[in-house]
């Protein structure tokens, strides 16, 4: 019945839940498109980016949007990646959807970023304005349709390039998301057509893992 509803264009299942139910990439795409269409498909009066504005920037600015900059799976996987960005080429910003706490992980993450922007109390339009004002070139969506997501912020197009990564490894079904980072297991050959984003395929595994903070037992 759920699959029938999806195929009729009905909003009968949340995309994240439906990932665990459906084995059809075509139905999964349809589900995400329904939510993107019904919730955030078109935002009026969205300012467009002028490519000339970044001509004087020497470093590329990457913003990571997450509702999980705390002791949570996404942060546990990602922490080392934030720390390893080449600071001679990149500036990185945490776009925090109100998740940071007093944990050891949050403290570590605050040291890893060049800038911390808290959007937890802002509406989508105001949050997008903050990101746009920060001059972010590439905005990475670490939640997608998972958890405490901010898809509405991405619908306002606050950055020239917007990327889906890690938290929701399916298509977001949204015309304002440009790329998804994956591998050949997450998106097997031939299934790219069921993704609204352009697929960037990493060699080996798409999933980053941190090498600090989780000791490996001596006993197998």
Residue frames as a rotation matrix with the C-alpha (Angstrom) as fourth column:
UNK 1
0.564 0.825 0.000 0.00
0.825 -0.564 0.000 0.00
0.000 0.000 -1.000 0.00
UNK 2
0.389 -0.514 -0.764 2.87
0.153 -0.782 0.604 2.38
-0.908 -0.352 -0.226 0.78
UNK 3
-0.676 -0.684 0.274 4.52
0.345 0.035 0.938 1.67
-0.651 0.728 0.213 -2.58
UNK 4
-0.151 0.715 0.682 1.20
0.979 0.014 0.203 2.21
0.136 0.699 -0.703 -4.36
UNK 5
0.736 0.431 -0.522 0.77
0.560 -0.821 0.112 5.55
-0.380 -0.375 -0.846 -2.59
UNK 6
-0.096 -0.872 -0.479 4.28
0.091 -0.487 0.869 6.64
-0.991 0.040 0.126 -3.57
UNK 7
-0.754 -0.231 0.615 3.63
0.575 0.223 0.787 5.72
-0.319 0.947 -0.036 -7.20
UNK 8
0.220 0.895 0.387 0.44
0.944 -0.296 0.148 7.81
0.247 0.333 -0.910 -7.11
UNK 9
-0.311 -0.465 0.828 2.45
0.318 -0.873 -0.371 10.80
0.895 0.148 0.420 -5.88
UNK 10
0.731 0.663 0.166 1.12
0.022 -0.265 0.964 10.74
0.683 -0.701 -0.208 -2.33
UNK 11
-0.252 -0.806 0.535 3.13
-0.619 -0.290 -0.730 11.81
0.744 -0.515 -0.426 0.73
UNK 12
0.761 0.633 -0.145 2.60
-0.370 0.606 0.704 8.54
0.533 -0.482 0.695 2.61
UNK 13
0.729 -0.583 -0.358 6.16
0.684 0.616 0.390 7.82
-0.007 -0.529 0.849 3.82
UNK 14
0.763 -0.575 -0.294 9.12
-0.428 -0.791 0.438 9.85
-0.484 -0.209 -0.850 5.00
UNK 15
0.645 -0.515 -0.565 12.15
-0.549 0.202 -0.811 9.38
0.531 0.833 -0.153 2.74
UNK 16
-0.361 -0.862 0.354 14.48
-0.892 0.210 -0.399 8.24
0.270 -0.461 -0.845 5.54
UNK 17
-0.093 0.421 0.902 12.07
-0.595 0.703 -0.390 5.57
-0.798 -0.573 0.185 6.77
UNK 18
0.827 0.523 -0.205 11.28
-0.451 0.398 -0.799 4.48
-0.337 0.753 0.565 3.22
UNK 19
0.055 -0.896 -0.440 14.98
-0.927 0.118 -0.357 3.66
0.372 0.427 -0.824 2.66
UNK 20
-0.718 -0.333 0.611 14.52
-0.614 0.716 -0.332 0.74
-0.327 -0.613 -0.719 5.04
UNK 21
0.070 0.887 0.456 11.30
-0.281 0.456 -0.844 -0.44
-0.957 -0.069 0.281 3.36
UNK 22
0.873 0.397 -0.282 11.83
-0.323 0.039 -0.946 -0.18
-0.364 0.917 0.162 -0.38
UNK 23
0.048 -0.862 0.504 14.26
0.378 0.483 0.790 -2.03
-0.925 0.152 0.349 -2.60
UNK 24
0.389 0.196 0.900 13.38
0.921 -0.074 -0.382 0.07
-0.008 0.978 -0.209 -5.63
UNK 25
-0.618 -0.666 -0.417 15.65
0.649 -0.732 0.208 3.03
-0.444 -0.142 0.885 -6.40
UNK 26
-0.692 0.440 0.572 12.91
0.318 -0.526 0.789 4.42
0.648 0.728 0.224 -8.64
UNK 27
0.415 0.878 -0.239 10.38
0.596 -0.064 0.800 4.42
0.687 -0.475 -0.550 -5.78
UNK 28
0.108 -0.463 -0.880 12.96
0.930 -0.266 0.254 5.89
-0.351 -0.846 0.402 -3.40
UNK 29
-0.888 -0.409 0.211 13.55
0.460 -0.795 0.396 8.74
0.006 0.449 0.894 -5.81
UNK 30
-0.262 0.879 0.398 9.81
0.333 -0.305 0.892 9.31
0.906 0.366 -0.212 -6.16
UNK 31
0.462 0.417 -0.783 9.40
0.853 0.033 0.521 9.45
0.243 -0.908 -0.341 -2.37
UNK 32
-0.339 -0.680 -0.650 12.15
0.779 -0.591 0.212 12.06
-0.528 -0.434 0.730 -1.97
UNK 33
-0.869 0.041 0.494 10.78
0.346 -0.664 0.663 14.11
0.355 0.747 0.562 -4.87
UNK 34
0.143 0.990 -0.007 7.33
0.610 -0.083 0.788 14.15
0.779 -0.117 -0.616 -3.28
UNK 35
0.425 -0.013 -0.905 8.70
0.868 -0.277 0.411 15.56
-0.256 -0.961 -0.107 -0.01
UNK 36
-0.655 -0.725 -0.213 10.96
0.608 -0.673 0.422 18.06
-0.449 0.147 0.881 -1.76
UNK 37
-0.650 0.487 0.583 8.06
0.408 -0.424 0.809 19.20
0.641 0.764 0.077 -3.94
UNK 38
0.331 0.925 -0.189 5.51
0.648 -0.077 0.758 19.50
0.686 -0.373 -0.624 -1.14
UNK 39
0.526 -0.129 -0.841 7.75
0.798 -0.267 0.540 21.15
-0.294 -0.955 -0.038 1.44
UNK 40
0.183 -0.636 -0.750 10.43
0.117 -0.743 0.659 23.22
-0.976 -0.208 -0.062 -0.24
UNK 41
0.241 -0.160 0.957 10.14
0.906 0.392 -0.162 23.03
-0.349 0.906 0.239 -4.01
UNK 42
-0.027 -0.192 0.981 9.99
0.701 -0.703 -0.118 26.73
0.713 0.685 0.153 -4.75
UNK 43
0.045 -0.035 -0.998 11.07
0.855 -0.516 0.057 29.64
-0.517 -0.856 0.007 -2.60
UNK 44
0.757 0.348 0.553 10.16
0.609 -0.681 -0.406 33.10
0.235 0.644 -0.728 -3.85
UNK 45
0.866 -0.351 0.354 12.69
-0.323 -0.936 -0.138 35.89
0.380 0.005 -0.925 -4.25
UNK 46
0.724 -0.689 0.018 15.81
0.492 0.535 0.686 33.78
-0.483 -0.488 0.727 -3.72
UNK 47
0.599 -0.568 -0.564 18.92
-0.645 -0.760 0.079 35.89
-0.473 0.316 -0.822 -4.41
UNK 48
0.945 -0.311 0.099 21.10
0.306 0.738 -0.601 34.37
0.114 0.599 0.793 -7.10
UNK 49
0.424 -0.870 -0.252 24.86
0.395 -0.073 0.916 34.22
-0.815 -0.488 0.312 -6.88
UNK 50
0.917 -0.275 -0.288 27.13
-0.396 -0.566 -0.723 36.40
0.036 0.777 -0.628 -8.96
UNK 51
0.748 -0.661 -0.070 30.26
0.654 0.750 -0.092 34.37
0.113 0.023 0.993 -9.86
UNK 52
0.227 -0.688 0.689 32.23
0.199 -0.660 -0.724 37.60
0.953 0.302 -0.013 -9.97
UNK 53
0.746 0.146 0.650 31.88
-0.526 -0.469 0.709 37.95
0.408 -0.871 -0.273 -6.21
UNK 54
0.890 -0.401 0.217 34.40
0.101 0.637 0.764 35.18
-0.445 -0.658 0.608 -5.54
UNK 55
0.776 -0.605 0.178 37.13
0.213 -0.015 -0.977 36.40
0.593 0.796 0.117 -7.90
UNK 56
0.179 -0.747 0.641 39.19
-0.644 -0.581 -0.497 37.91
0.743 -0.324 -0.585 -5.11
UNK 57
0.747 0.112 0.655 38.89
-0.615 0.489 0.618 34.91
-0.251 -0.865 0.434 -2.79
UNK 58
-0.213 -0.900 -0.379 42.08
-0.932 0.304 -0.199 32.89
0.295 0.311 -0.904 -2.54
UNK 59
-0.959 -0.106 0.262 40.55
-0.210 0.887 -0.410 30.03
-0.189 -0.449 -0.873 -0.57
UNK 60
-0.403 0.855 -0.326 37.46
-0.117 0.305 0.945 27.96
0.908 0.419 -0.023 -1.27
UNK 61
-0.683 0.249 0.687 34.97
-0.730 -0.193 -0.656 28.20
-0.031 -0.949 0.313 1.57
UNK 62
-0.507 0.488 -0.711 33.18
0.062 0.843 0.534 24.98
0.860 0.227 -0.457 2.50
UNK 63
-0.424 0.454 0.783 30.25
-0.899 -0.317 -0.303 24.94
0.110 -0.833 0.543 4.91
UNK 64
-0.807 0.175 -0.564 29.07
0.164 0.984 0.070 21.75
0.567 -0.036 -0.823 6.60
UNK 65
-0.250 0.817 0.520 25.42
-0.855 -0.438 0.277 21.86
0.454 -0.375 0.808 7.68
UNK 66
-0.534 0.029 -0.845 24.55
0.213 0.972 -0.101 19.42
0.819 -0.234 -0.525 10.44
UNK 67
0.436 0.674 0.596 22.18
-0.602 -0.274 0.750 18.87
0.669 -0.686 0.286 13.33
UNK 68
0.964 -0.071 -0.255 24.74
0.197 0.836 0.511 16.55
0.177 -0.543 0.821 14.91
UNK 69
0.097 -0.954 0.284 27.91
-0.205 -0.299 -0.932 18.40
0.974 0.032 -0.225 15.94
UNK 70
0.261 0.063 0.963 27.97
-0.965 0.026 0.260 16.34
-0.009 -0.998 0.067 19.13
UNK 71
-0.689 -0.498 0.526 28.59
-0.543 0.836 0.081 12.78
-0.480 -0.230 -0.847 20.34
UNK 72
0.486 0.861 0.148 26.67
-0.386 0.364 -0.848 11.20
-0.784 0.355 0.509 17.46
UNK 73
0.421 -0.341 0.841 27.49
0.569 0.821 0.049 8.87
-0.707 0.457 0.539 14.56
UNK 74
0.833 -0.081 0.547 27.94
0.467 -0.429 -0.773 11.58
0.298 0.900 -0.320 11.90
UNK 75
0.757 -0.565 0.327 30.35
-0.629 -0.767 0.130 13.59
0.177 -0.304 -0.936 14.05
UNK 76
0.472 -0.586 0.659 32.23
-0.270 0.615 0.741 10.47
-0.839 -0.527 0.132 15.15
UNK 77
0.512 -0.244 0.824 32.83
0.768 0.560 -0.311 9.58
-0.385 0.792 0.474 11.49
UNK 78
0.731 -0.024 0.682 33.56
0.523 -0.622 -0.583 13.12
0.438 0.783 -0.442 10.27
UNK 79
0.908 -0.269 -0.320 35.75
0.080 -0.639 0.765 14.68
-0.410 -0.720 -0.559 12.98
UNK 80
0.036 -0.987 0.156 39.08
0.437 0.156 0.886 13.72
-0.899 0.036 0.437 11.43
UNK 81
0.038 0.039 0.998 38.02
0.995 -0.095 -0.035 14.92
0.094 0.995 -0.043 7.99
UNK 82
0.933 0.316 0.171 37.34
0.294 -0.945 0.140 18.45
0.206 -0.080 -0.975 9.28
UNK 83
0.679 -0.710 -0.186 40.79
-0.071 -0.316 0.946 18.52
-0.730 -0.630 -0.265 10.86
UNK 84
-0.091 -0.788 0.609 42.54
0.578 0.456 0.677 17.34
-0.811 0.413 0.414 7.70
UNK 85
0.843 0.375 0.386 41.38
0.530 -0.453 -0.717 20.02
-0.094 0.809 -0.581 5.26
UNK 86
-0.225 -0.933 0.282 44.30
0.967 -0.250 -0.058 21.79
0.124 0.260 0.958 3.59
UNK 87
0.425 0.459 -0.780 44.05
0.677 -0.733 -0.062 25.21
-0.600 -0.502 -0.623 5.20
UNK 88
-0.615 -0.649 -0.449 46.22
0.115 -0.637 0.763 26.75
-0.780 0.417 0.466 2.51
UNK 89
-0.957 0.268 0.114 43.41
0.125 0.021 0.992 26.04
0.264 0.963 -0.054 0.03
UNK 90
-0.132 0.983 -0.130 40.23
0.446 0.176 0.877 25.86
0.885 0.058 -0.462 2.07
UNK 91
-0.827 0.132 0.546 38.35
-0.540 -0.452 -0.710 27.60
0.153 -0.882 0.445 4.86
UNK 92
-0.531 0.671 -0.518 35.74
0.378 0.734 0.564 25.44
0.759 0.103 -0.643 6.54
UNK 93
-0.651 0.441 0.617 32.70
-0.704 -0.655 -0.275 26.50
0.283 -0.614 0.737 8.52
UNK 94
-0.840 0.508 -0.188 30.36
0.541 0.770 -0.337 24.55
-0.026 -0.385 -0.922 10.77
UNK 95
-0.555 0.787 0.271 26.74
-0.574 -0.598 0.560 25.47
0.602 0.155 0.783 10.09
UNK 96
-0.979 0.016 -0.201 25.25
0.159 0.679 -0.716 24.18
0.125 -0.734 -0.668 13.32
UNK 97
-0.225 0.970 0.089 21.54
-0.141 -0.122 0.982 23.46
0.964 0.209 0.164 13.54
UNK 98
0.213 0.333 0.919 21.63
-0.852 -0.397 0.341 23.93
0.478 -0.856 0.199 17.30
UNK 99
0.762 0.145 -0.631 23.30
-0.021 0.979 0.200 20.66
0.647 -0.140 0.750 18.20
UNK 100
-0.248 -0.968 -0.036 26.56
-0.002 0.038 -0.999 21.54
0.969 -0.248 -0.011 19.97
UNK 101
0.874 0.474 -0.109 26.67
0.077 0.087 0.993 20.66
0.481 -0.876 0.040 23.65
UNK 102
0.531 -0.694 0.486 29.32
-0.846 -0.411 0.339 20.36
-0.035 -0.591 -0.806 26.39
UNK 103
0.935 -0.159 0.316 30.60
0.139 0.987 0.085 17.00
-0.325 -0.035 0.945 25.19
UNK 104
0.007 -1.000 0.013 34.21
0.086 0.014 0.996 16.22
-0.996 -0.006 0.086 24.38
UNK 105
-0.191 -0.031 0.981 33.21
0.930 0.314 0.191 15.77
-0.314 0.949 -0.031 20.74
UNK 106
0.794 0.525 0.307 31.64
0.595 -0.776 -0.211 19.23
0.127 0.350 -0.928 20.45
UNK 107
0.698 -0.606 -0.382 34.75
-0.163 -0.653 0.739 20.76
-0.697 -0.454 -0.555 22.00
UNK 108
-0.261 -0.812 0.523 36.96
0.414 0.395 0.820 18.94
-0.872 0.430 0.233 19.52
UNK 109
0.111 0.379 0.919 34.82
0.993 -0.011 -0.116 20.02
-0.034 0.925 -0.378 16.57
UNK 110
0.946 0.268 -0.180 34.90
0.277 -0.961 0.022 23.67
-0.167 -0.070 -0.983 17.62
UNK 111
0.212 -0.946 -0.244 38.69
-0.206 -0.288 0.935 23.50
-0.955 -0.148 -0.256 17.37
UNK 112
-0.281 -0.353 0.892 38.52
0.644 0.620 0.448 21.89
-0.712 0.700 0.053 13.93
UNK 113
0.403 0.558 0.725 36.56
0.913 -0.298 -0.277 24.61
0.062 0.774 -0.630 12.12
UNK 114
-0.716 -0.619 0.323 37.69
0.627 -0.773 -0.091 28.07
0.307 0.137 0.942 11.05
UNK 115
-0.775 0.547 0.318 34.22
-0.567 -0.823 0.033 29.46
0.280 -0.155 0.947 11.70
UNK 116
-0.800 0.571 -0.185 31.11
0.596 0.720 -0.355 28.39
-0.070 -0.394 -0.916 13.60
UNK 117
-0.771 0.625 0.125 27.66
-0.528 -0.736 0.424 29.64
0.357 0.261 0.897 12.53
UNK 118
-0.853 0.516 0.075 24.70
0.306 0.611 -0.730 28.66
-0.423 -0.600 -0.680 14.72
UNK 119
-0.777 0.623 -0.092 21.42
-0.436 -0.426 0.793 28.53
0.455 0.656 0.602 12.79
UNK 120
-0.840 0.386 -0.383 19.46
0.498 0.828 -0.259 26.50
0.217 -0.408 -0.887 15.33
UNK 121
-0.336 0.731 -0.594 17.13
0.560 -0.352 -0.750 29.34
-0.758 -0.584 -0.291 16.29
UNK 122
-0.639 0.029 -0.769 16.86
-0.479 -0.797 0.368 30.89
-0.602 0.603 0.523 12.81
UNK 123
0.549 0.798 0.247 14.15
-0.153 0.386 -0.910 30.31
-0.822 0.462 0.334 10.23
UNK 124
0.371 -0.419 0.829 15.18
0.787 0.616 -0.041 29.00
-0.493 0.668 0.558 6.82
UNK 125
0.754 -0.035 0.656 15.39
0.469 -0.671 -0.575 32.39
0.460 0.741 -0.489 5.12
UNK 126
0.834 -0.449 0.321 17.48
-0.551 -0.718 0.426 33.98
0.039 -0.532 -0.846 7.90
UNK 127
0.474 -0.675 0.565 19.76
0.033 0.655 0.755 30.95
-0.880 -0.339 0.333 8.11
UNK 128
0.477 -0.255 0.841 20.31
0.870 0.271 -0.411 31.06
-0.123 0.928 0.351 4.35
UNK 129
0.878 -0.127 0.461 21.11
0.017 -0.956 -0.294 34.77
0.478 0.266 -0.837 4.58
UNK 130
0.691 -0.658 0.298 23.78
-0.494 -0.130 0.859 34.07
-0.527 -0.741 -0.415 7.22
UNK 131
0.308 -0.571 0.761 25.37
0.508 0.775 0.376 31.41
-0.804 0.271 0.529 5.03
UNK 132
0.627 -0.018 0.779 25.27
0.738 -0.307 -0.601 33.66
0.250 0.951 -0.179 1.97
UNK 133
0.920 -0.268 0.286 26.83
-0.324 -0.930 0.172 36.52
0.220 -0.251 -0.943 3.96
UNK 134
0.527 -0.750 0.401 29.65
-0.239 0.322 0.916 34.18
-0.816 -0.578 -0.009 5.03
UNK 135
0.228 -0.435 -0.871 30.55
-0.963 -0.234 -0.135 33.69
-0.145 0.870 -0.472 1.36
UNK 136
-0.068 -0.212 0.975 30.27
-0.240 0.952 0.191 29.90
-0.968 -0.221 -0.115 1.41
UNK 137
-0.427 -0.193 -0.883 31.20
-0.895 -0.051 0.444 28.41
-0.131 0.980 -0.151 -1.98
UNK 138
-0.449 0.239 -0.861 30.29
-0.203 0.911 0.359 24.76
0.870 0.336 -0.361 -1.33
UNK 139
-0.225 0.482 0.847 27.55
-0.974 -0.124 -0.189 23.84
0.014 -0.867 0.498 1.13
UNK 140
-0.738 -0.153 -0.657 27.50
-0.219 0.976 0.018 20.22
0.638 0.158 -0.754 2.30
UNK 141
0.179 0.910 0.374 24.25
-0.887 -0.015 0.461 18.71
0.425 -0.414 0.805 3.57
UNK 142
-0.792 -0.603 -0.099 25.16
-0.482 0.716 -0.505 16.12
0.375 -0.352 -0.857 6.22
UNK 143
-0.588 0.648 0.484 21.57
-0.339 0.345 -0.875 15.31
-0.734 -0.679 0.017 7.19
UNK 144
-0.916 0.377 -0.135 19.58
-0.034 0.263 0.964 15.18
0.399 0.888 -0.228 3.98
UNK 145
0.066 0.994 0.085 16.18
-0.459 -0.046 0.887 13.81
0.886 -0.098 0.454 5.03
UNK 146
0.027 -0.150 -0.988 17.71
0.638 0.764 -0.098 12.28
0.770 -0.628 0.117 8.16
UNK 147
-0.311 -0.252 -0.916 17.27
0.950 -0.111 -0.291 13.55
-0.028 -0.961 0.274 11.72
UNK 148
0.324 0.364 -0.873 17.24
0.488 -0.855 -0.175 17.28
-0.810 -0.369 -0.455 12.43
UNK 149
-0.293 -0.475 0.830 17.52
0.945 -0.014 0.326 18.33
-0.143 0.880 0.453 8.82
UNK 150
-0.063 0.230 -0.971 17.42
0.069 -0.970 -0.234 21.81
-0.996 -0.082 0.045 7.27
UNK 151
-0.350 -0.012 0.937 16.37
0.887 0.318 0.335 21.10
-0.302 0.948 -0.100 3.70
UNK 152
0.702 0.708 0.078 14.47
0.702 -0.669 -0.246 24.39
-0.122 0.228 -0.966 3.68
UNK 153
0.408 -0.660 -0.631 17.75
-0.126 -0.725 0.677 26.28
-0.904 -0.197 -0.379 4.07
UNK 154
-0.610 -0.661 0.436 19.16
0.297 0.320 0.900 24.56
-0.734 0.679 0.001 0.97
UNK 155
0.103 0.748 0.655 15.96
0.973 0.062 -0.224 25.41
-0.208 0.661 -0.721 -0.92
UNK 156
0.838 0.162 -0.520 16.94
0.161 -0.986 -0.046 29.08
-0.521 -0.045 -0.853 -0.53
UNK 157
0.677 -0.610 0.412 20.17
0.638 0.207 -0.741 28.35
0.367 0.765 0.529 -2.48
UNK 158
0.934 -0.300 -0.196 22.62
-0.108 -0.757 0.644 30.07
-0.342 -0.580 -0.739 -0.11
UNK 159
-0.047 -0.998 0.046 25.67
-0.273 0.057 0.960 28.62
-0.961 0.032 -0.275 -1.90
UNK 160
-0.026 -0.013 -1.000 26.64
-0.985 -0.168 0.028 28.18
-0.169 0.986 -0.008 -5.56
UNK 161
-0.337 -0.113 -0.935 27.29
-0.405 0.914 0.035 24.44
0.850 0.390 -0.353 -5.10
UNK 162
0.055 0.455 0.889 25.23
-0.993 0.114 0.002 22.26
-0.101 -0.883 0.458 -2.77
UNK 163
-0.449 -0.477 -0.756 26.26
-0.550 0.814 -0.187 18.70
0.704 0.332 -0.627 -1.97
UNK 164
0.696 0.668 0.262 24.50
-0.673 0.481 0.562 15.71
0.249 -0.567 0.785 -0.37
UNK 165
-0.219 -0.848 -0.483 26.83
-0.416 0.529 -0.740 13.58
0.883 0.039 -0.469 1.75
UNK 166
-0.853 -0.508 -0.122 26.80
-0.201 0.533 -0.822 10.84
0.483 -0.676 -0.556 4.39
UNK 167
-0.757 0.526 0.388 23.64
-0.457 -0.001 -0.890 11.27
-0.467 -0.851 0.241 6.48
UNK 168
0.373 0.903 0.215 21.22
-0.272 0.328 -0.905 10.32
-0.887 0.279 0.368 3.71
UNK 169
-0.629 -0.777 -0.037 22.94
-0.283 0.184 0.941 8.25
-0.725 0.602 -0.335 0.99
UNK 170
-0.142 0.621 0.771 19.93
0.899 0.406 -0.162 8.35
-0.414 0.671 -0.616 -1.33
UNK 171
-0.614 -0.036 0.789 18.72
0.532 -0.757 0.380 11.06
0.583 0.653 0.483 -3.64
UNK 172
-0.769 0.350 -0.535 17.14
0.304 -0.536 -0.788 14.07
-0.562 -0.769 0.306 -1.95
UNK 173
-0.180 0.762 0.623 14.90
0.978 0.206 0.030 14.54
-0.106 0.614 -0.782 -4.98
UNK 174
0.534 0.340 -0.774 15.46
0.438 -0.894 -0.091 18.28
-0.723 -0.291 -0.626 -4.88
UNK 175
0.732 -0.212 0.647 16.40
0.615 -0.202 -0.762 20.50
0.292 0.956 -0.018 -7.85
UNK 176
0.787 -0.430 0.442 18.57
-0.476 -0.879 -0.008 22.70
0.392 -0.204 -0.897 -5.63
UNK 177
0.505 -0.679 0.533 20.98
-0.286 0.451 0.845 19.88
-0.815 -0.579 0.034 -4.68
UNK 178
0.461 -0.379 -0.803 23.82
-0.885 -0.257 -0.387 19.61
-0.060 0.889 -0.454 -7.20
UNK 179
-0.222 -0.679 -0.700 25.92
-0.589 0.665 -0.458 16.59
0.777 0.311 -0.548 -6.21
UNK 180
0.878 0.252 0.407 25.85
-0.476 0.534 0.698 13.44
-0.042 -0.807 0.589 -4.10
UNK 181
-0.209 -0.975 -0.072 29.10
-0.944 0.221 -0.245 11.83
0.255 0.017 -0.967 -2.92
UNK 182
0.755 0.536 0.378 28.90
-0.591 0.805 0.040 8.04
-0.283 -0.254 0.925 -3.11
UNK 183
-0.525 -0.846 0.090 30.71
-0.673 0.478 0.565 4.88
-0.521 0.236 -0.820 -4.15
UNK 184
-0.574 0.265 -0.775 29.89
-0.654 0.421 0.629 1.88
0.493 0.868 -0.068 -6.34
UNK 185
-0.830 0.360 -0.425 28.20
0.517 0.784 -0.345 0.05
0.209 -0.506 -0.837 -3.47
UNK 186
-0.560 0.624 -0.545 25.97
0.156 -0.566 -0.809 2.94
-0.813 -0.538 0.220 -2.41
UNK 187
0.417 0.645 -0.640 25.06
-0.596 -0.337 -0.729 3.67
-0.686 0.685 0.243 -6.04
UNK 188
-0.070 -0.437 0.896 25.71
0.377 0.820 0.430 0.63
-0.923 0.368 0.108 -8.28
UNK 189
-0.913 -0.319 -0.253 26.45
-0.127 -0.367 0.922 1.18
-0.387 0.874 0.294 -11.95
UNK 190
-0.734 0.657 0.175 23.26
0.415 0.229 0.880 1.94
0.538 0.719 -0.441 -13.86
UNK 191
0.081 0.809 -0.582 21.35
0.993 -0.017 0.115 3.41
0.083 -0.587 -0.805 -10.90
UNK 192
-0.807 -0.446 -0.388 22.65
0.486 -0.874 -0.007 6.96
-0.336 -0.195 0.922 -11.34
UNK 193
-0.734 0.551 0.398 19.53
0.146 -0.444 0.884 7.77
0.664 0.707 0.245 -13.35
UNK 194
0.276 0.864 -0.421 17.46
0.677 0.136 0.723 7.51
0.682 -0.484 -0.548 -10.17
UNK 195
-0.084 -0.389 -0.917 19.39
0.890 -0.443 0.106 10.38
-0.447 -0.808 0.383 -8.53
UNK 196
0.878 0.428 0.215 18.50
0.479 -0.805 -0.351 14.02
0.022 0.411 -0.911 -9.09
UNK 197
0.619 -0.740 -0.265 22.01
-0.428 -0.600 0.676 14.98
-0.659 -0.305 -0.688 -8.02
UNK 198
0.528 -0.618 -0.582 25.08
-0.551 0.272 -0.789 14.42
0.646 0.738 -0.197 -10.20
UNK 199
0.992 -0.123 -0.032 26.94
0.112 0.721 0.684 11.44
-0.061 -0.682 0.729 -8.72
UNK 200
0.262 -0.962 0.071 30.53
-0.856 -0.266 -0.444 11.85
0.446 0.056 -0.893 -7.56
UNK 201
0.939 0.094 -0.331 31.97
-0.002 0.963 0.268 8.35
0.344 -0.251 0.905 -7.09
UNK 202
0.362 -0.839 0.407 34.88
-0.925 -0.268 0.271 8.00
-0.118 -0.474 -0.872 -4.69
UNK 203
-0.085 -0.458 -0.885 37.34
-0.445 0.812 -0.378 5.11
0.892 0.361 -0.273 -5.02
UNK 204
-0.877 -0.203 -0.435 36.87
0.243 0.593 -0.768 2.42
0.414 -0.779 -0.471 -2.38
UNK 205
-0.152 0.838 -0.523 34.37
0.988 0.146 -0.054 3.57
0.031 -0.525 -0.850 0.22
UNK 206
0.017 0.262 0.965 32.52
0.297 -0.923 0.245 6.89
0.955 0.282 -0.094 0.25
UNK 207
0.870 0.486 -0.079 32.26
0.193 -0.187 0.963 6.73
0.453 -0.854 -0.257 4.06
UNK 208
-0.054 -0.872 0.487 34.92
-0.419 -0.423 -0.803 8.64
0.906 -0.247 -0.343 5.96
UNK 209
0.744 0.214 -0.633 36.07
0.463 0.518 0.720 7.21
0.482 -0.828 0.286 9.31
UNK 210
0.632 -0.511 0.583 37.95
-0.683 -0.723 0.106 8.96
0.367 -0.465 -0.805 12.09
UNK 211
0.270 -0.612 -0.744 41.14
0.246 0.791 -0.561 7.39
0.931 -0.031 0.364 13.40
UNK 212
-0.798 -0.489 0.353 41.02
-0.189 -0.353 -0.916 9.00
0.573 -0.797 0.189 16.85
UNK 213
-0.484 0.602 0.635 38.95
-0.869 -0.415 -0.268 8.46
0.102 -0.682 0.725 19.96
UNK 214
0.695 0.715 0.077 37.79
-0.719 0.693 0.058 4.87
-0.012 -0.096 0.995 19.34
UNK 215
-0.317 -0.904 0.285 40.42
-0.884 0.391 0.257 2.39
-0.344 -0.170 -0.923 20.54
UNK 216
0.321 0.303 -0.897 40.57
-0.662 0.750 0.016 -0.99
0.677 0.589 0.441 18.84
UNK 217
0.785 0.058 0.616 40.54
-0.555 0.506 0.660 -3.95
-0.274 -0.860 0.430 21.22
UNK 218
-0.288 -0.955 -0.065 43.68
-0.938 0.268 0.220 -6.06
-0.193 0.125 -0.973 21.52
UNK 219
-0.633 0.141 0.761 41.59
-0.030 0.978 -0.205 -9.24
-0.774 -0.153 -0.615 21.62
UNK 220
-0.910 0.317 -0.268 39.97
-0.303 -0.065 0.951 -10.20
0.284 0.946 0.156 18.28
